[in-house]
Amino acid sequence: MARTVLATCPMCGGTLEVDTENGKVVRHFPKKTRAGEDPLAEALKEVKEGVAKLEEKFKASKDREKTKLDRLDQAFREKKRKIEESGDTEKPLRPIDLE
């Protein structure tokens, strides 16, 4: 006799009946909706929440890139200042100049 366990479906939130011997799904019970609840409205709500999360992640990434650019710009200005203070303002020789 096959022994089964119940688990929550990570995709839809329904219930899965899983065989413990081979790990296969025996049955899938869809998530029960409340009376009067519109499944499409719930799906749209989830999509909107996902879009909001993606926009938040994009904004955070944009801010990180901006600070990265600021740090690189600051490092460039610092190196440029040190070179100007040292008095070595000549351009380096190019390989074509050596011929």
N, C-alpha and C positions, 0 to 999 in steps of 0.2 A: 504494500500500500504506500503510495507516494505521500510524503509529508510536505505540507506547504505552509508558508508564512505570508502574512499580509504586510505590504510596504506601501509607502506613499510615492506616487509617481512624481519625479522631479520636474517633468515637463508640464503636466496639466493639473497636478494636485489631486488626481484621482487615486484610486486604490489598486494596487497590483497584487495578484496572488502568485507567489513565486515558489517553484519546486525547489526544495532544499538539496536534493540529490544532484541535480544537474544545473541549477541556477536559471532555468528558463521560466519565462512568464507563462503561467497557465491561463489566467484570466485578467482582464482589465475592466475595472468598474469606473465609469466616468464620474467626475466630481458632481455631486448633487448641487443643484442650484436652488436657491430659496424661491418661494412662490412669488411670482411677479418680477423676478430678477431677469434682466435681459442679458444673455450671454454675450451678445455683440457689444453692448455698452460696456460690459466688464472688460472685454478684449481691447476695446478702444481706449479705455482708461489705462490699462497696462501698457499699451503702446505709447501713450502720451507720457507716462511715467518714465518709460525707457528712453524716450527722446529727451526728456528733461535731464536724465542722468548723463546721457551722452553729451549734451550741451555743456553741462557742468564740468565733465572731464576734459572737453575741448578747451574750455576757458582756462582751466588749471594748467593744461599743457601749454597754452599760449602764454600765460603768465611766466611759466618756467623758462620758455624760450626767450622771452623778453629780458628776464634777469640774466640769463646766460649771455645774451647779446650785450647787455650793459657791462657785465664783468669782462668780456673780451675787449670791448671798446676801452674800458678803463685800463686794462693791461697794455693795450696798444699805445694809449696816450702816455703811460708811465715809461714804457721802453723808448718812445720817441723823445720824451723829455730828457732821459738819461743820455741818449745819444747826442742830443743838442748840447747838453752840459759838458760832455766829454770833448767836444770840439771836432769830432770825427764826422764831418758832414759830407765827405766825398762819397760819390757813388761807387759801389764795388765794381771790380773789373768783370766784364763778361767774357766768356770763352772766345767770342769772335774778336774781341779787342786784342787778344794775345797773338793773333796771326799776323 
